Amino acid sequence: MSTTFWIILAGAVTTYFTRVGGHLVISRFDTIHPRVEAGLNAVPAAVLTTLVAPELLHAGPAEWAALIVTVLVSLRGGLMAMFLAGAAMLILARQFVG
């Protein structure tokens, strides 16, 4: 088998055990301290920020247009509408604006 297969398999196993391990650790506690719960609730936003923020530093007009449309749609629509509007705007802006 190729090296790529083993790398993908190792990544999948590591990801699985990381997620299961976190669940097992948290499930051992009867109650979770409110600060810990607040910290865990902040993780998805923190991860999203670390993925989006660096790209915005190097973004062009197409990416900024997609971001603006996404923010505006997020104020009224749901998650799927926000994603589709942002993706559609990015595709169109890259096609026509550059």
JODA-V480348 format. One record per residue. N is the residue number from 0. PHI is phi in whole degrees, -180 to 180 (none if undefined). Layout:
{{N & PHI} {N & PHI}}
This chain:
{{0 & none} {1 & -80} {2 & -64} {3 & -60} {4 & -59} {5 & -67} {6 & -66} {7 & -64} {8 & -63} {9 & -63} {10 & -64} {11 & -66} {12 & -65} {13 & -62} {14 & -62} {15 & -61} {16 & -68} {17 & -64} {18 & -68} {19 & -65} {20 & -60} {21 & -62} {22 & -64} {23 & -65} {24 & -65} {25 & -66} {26 & -70} {27 & -76} {28 & -93} {29 & -72} {30 & -130} {31 & -110} {32 & -61} {33 & -57} {34 & -68} {35 & -66} {36 & -63} {37 & -63} {38 & -64} {39 & -66} {40 & -69} {41 & -84} {42 & -61} {43 & -59} {44 & -66} {45 & -67} {46 & -66} {47 & -61} {48 & -63} {49 & -68} {50 & -84} {51 & -87} {52 & -57} {53 & -62} {54 & -68} {55 & -68} {56 & -67} {57 & -112} {58 & -77} {59 & -103} {60 & -62} {61 & -66} {62 & -69} {63 & -66} {64 & -63} {65 & -64} {66 & -64} {67 & -64} {68 & -63} {69 & -62} {70 & -64} {71 & -64} {72 & -68} {73 & -66} {74 & -70} {75 & -118} {76 & -99} {77 & -89} {78 & -64} {79 & -67} {80 & -63} {81 & -63} {82 & -63} {83 & -65} {84 & -65} {85 & -65} {86 & -66} {87 & -63} {88 & -64} {89 & -64} {90 & -63} {91 & -65} {92 & -66} {93 & -67} {94 & -71} {95 & -104} {96 & -95} {97 & 115}}
